[in-house]
Each structure stands twice: as structure tokens, then as C-alpha cells.
Amino acid sequence: MLDPSIRPKTVQRYLLPGERCAIAVRRHWSVLLRPGSTAFGATALAVLLALYFPDENVVVHLALWPVVAASVLWLTWHYLVWRHDYFFVTDRRVMVTTGVLTRRVLMLPLAEVSELKFERPLAGRILGHGTLVLESEVSEEALQAVEYVPWPDTVYVRMCDLLYPSSASAAKTPASEAPVPKPPGPRKPVPKKSEPSEG
């Protein structure tokens, strides 16, 4: 399950030789709702104050423009952080990469994941995101919860396939262990029919 908006070079940058990526997604776009609403509210308030005070009040007007510029820059920064925030699941590891200027990679081997939980609050059910909780008995400081995961149902099922292979495939007998059929025994000669004697 690969997000088409993520370039293949970005995925290959974090893979080991022979490692296969099964999931590569960004956080859900709803992670931008809070900073977006804050920036929009600050900009709307600045515009209303600019319309309320007359043009002769230059000090107020000059003080409002930095508020608008700061709101736009703050929202732009959160957008860049979202664009560079990835969630990768390979056949060996679970990774979360964050950061714009300084990259940070959190990693947990799949072999160390003892339990996988799935949480989806009401807002997540409406907007389409969820939270994955990974528990490990070996490492307690690694990945614990990955929030704002898009397509959470599909991601959860895909991770379960990687963590817990199906019993049907595991129960198949390898070809090397399959019983070898016995070679057929020698055929018994068929007796010829005796021809009747003449005379």
C-alpha cells in the first residue's frame, strides 16, 4: 500500500538491501486542521481590526500586518512538516520519519512488536484516520503510538498480515518435505495363450 504522492526515491532512501516496503503513507491531512484554523482565525481577527480602526491610526495598522504574516508563515511551516512526515512499514521494520531541516527516524523491528492495537475515535471515523499502538516487550522508548494514520482499516489489516502470517500458508508442507511416491514395481509377465494343435 503505497501513497502515489510519495516519490519512489523517498521510499528507497530508507530501505536496506533486499528490504521490501509494504506500506508508505503520509499522516492524514486532518493533522493540519488545528494550525489551519488557528492561522485563519488570527488572520480574520487582524482584518476585522484593520477595518474597524480608521486609516489614520497608522500604528494599529502597522501592528496588524506582522500578525497576518506570522500566521501565514506558521501554517506554511506546519504544511512543510506534514509533507516530510512519513510512515513506512516494511517486511522487517516499522519507521516514522519527521523533520524538515533536521531529519529524525524512529524505528522498531517487526520481530519486536508483541501486540498491535488499533484506535479510531469519533473524529477519526468521520474524517478517515486512526491511531496505531505498537507494544514491544524489548524496547519501551521506540514507537508506541502513530497518530493520524490514513486508511486505518487497510493499514491495520496489512500490518497484521506482516506480523501474523496466515495459518493456511504456514500449514503448507514444503516441497522438500513432501512424501516421495514409491516407484511402480515390475510388471508381471502376461502368459501367452496356447494355440490349439492341428490334426
JOHUNOR-V568818 format. One record per helix or strand of 3 or more residues. SS is the DSSP state (hx for helix, st for strand). FROM is the first residue (numbers start at 1). LEN is the number of residues. If there is no record, write none. Layout:
((SS | FROM | LEN) (SS | FROM | LEN))
//
This chain:
((hx | 8 | 5) (st | 21 | 7) (hx | 29 | 24) (hx | 58 | 26) (st | 86 | 5) (st | 93 | 6) (st | 104 | 6) (hx | 110 | 3) (st | 115 | 5) (hx | 122 | 6) (st | 129 | 7) (st | 145 | 6) (hx | 152 | 12) (hx | 167 | 4) (hx | 175 | 3))
//
